[in-house]
Amino acid sequence: MTQDATPAGQDCIFCAIVAGQAEASVVHEDDTVVAFMDLAPVTRGHLLVVPRTHAVGLEDLDRATGAHVWSVGHDLTRALRRSTLRCEGINVLVCDGEVAFQTVFHLHLHVIPRYAGDGWTLVPDTAERERALLDGDARAVRDALASRG
């Protein structure tokens, strides 16, 4: 588990929802995940897809569960587009770690319907990076991929 790990069942609201011990407006559940409406939505229809197994971040999630979280999220994007909520776009987002804006330390996929003029923005302060620096970053990631067990 990562540094910010919350043991399953110990004050984890998502573990409580998965266990049926806390309220949620559930839209989908199966043996692997539960998907429900975000209590503090960015926009109307904002959904969360949460694995039943407690995992703080992506590093703690097994590959099969991660693929299923994404698959259910994909199905939910289709459902949102076909629903009477009439969204015009969708953001799919994982916040992994406190510096990445994660506030509940049980991995979850945000599926956020977007509407013209909804007021929510992602405006990064970006600058083009030199090729040599990009190549060095790519090498670091390749090395990490090669060393995984």
N, C-alpha and C positions, 0 to 999 in steps of 0.2 A: 504494500500500500504506500501511497505517497505521503509526504510530510503532513498534509492537512487532513489525513484520514480520520473519518468518524467510524468507529466500529458499527457494524450493522445493528440496527435496533436501538442504538444509544443516541437518543435525541435527533435522529435522522427523520425528517418529515416525510421524505419519499419512501423510506422503509415502512413507515407507519401507513402511508397510503397504500402501498403494495400489499401490506398485511391486512388491509381493511379496517385499520384502527384509527384512521383519520379520513375526513370527508374529502371527496374529490368528484368532479364532474367527468366521469370516465367516458371516453369515446371508443376505446378499443382495449381489450386485454386478451392475452394468451399465456402460454406456459413460460414465456421468456420476458415479456414486457407488459407494461401498463401505459396507456396514453390517456392524458386528461387535459382539461383546460387549465391554463396558467392562472393562478389566483390573482396575480397582479399583471395583467396582460399589457404588452406593448401596443397591441391593436386587438380589436374584436376578433375572436377566433383563434388566438394564440394558444398553441398546444405544446405539451411536453411529452416526449417519449422517454420512459424510464425503465431500465432493466430491473427485473425482480431481484436479481443478485446485487448486493451492495458493491459498488465500484466507485471510488472517488473520482478517477479520471480515466482517460483513454488507456493509459499504461496499465491500469488495473483490470481492464475489460478483456475477456477472451475474444478471439477473432470471430467465432461463430455468433456470439451475442452481439458484438459490434455490428456485424453484417445485418443481423435481424433488426436491431435498432434502426439502422439506416433504411432497410426495406420497409418497415412500418412507417417511418417518416415519409418515405416516397409515396406510399399509399395514401397517407393523410394529405399530402400536397394535392394529389388528384381529387380527393374528396372535398377539400376546401374549394378548389376551383369549380367543382360541380355543384357546390352547395348554394343555398340562398344567401349566404354571406357576401357573395359577389366580389371576391377579392380580385385585384388587378395584377398582383405579383405575389411572390412568396420568398422569404428569407429562411434558410435552414442554417442553424448555428449551434455549435458546441462551444461552451466556455470551459476550458480545461485549466484550472488553477486560478488562484486569487487575482494575479496580475492580468489574467485574461477575462476578468469580470465574473468568475464563478462565485456564486453566493450560497448555493446549496451544494455541499460536497458529497453528492451522489450523482454520478454522471447522468446527464440528461440532454436530449436533443430538442432544441427549440424549433418549432415549425410556426413561422410568423407570417400570417397573411398581410399583404400590403395593399393600401388604398391611396389613390392620389390625394395629396394634401394631408396625410395622416400625421405628419409632424415628426416622425422618427427618422433619424439620419445616422449614417455611419460615414463620418468624414475624416479619414486618416490624413495625417500630415506626412505625405510620402515624398521621396526624392529618388531619382534614378540612381542606381548603384553601379559602380564600375564593373566591367566584365571580369577582371582579375579577382575582385572581391566576391562576385557571384560564383565564379569557378571554385574559389576556396570554400565557400559555404556548401556548394554542391558536393565537393570532396568530403567534407565533414559528415554530411548526411549519408553519402554512399558508404563511408567507413563504418558508420553506426549500423547501417543495414547489414553489412557484411559480417559484423561481429555479434549480431543477435543470435540467441540460442534456440 
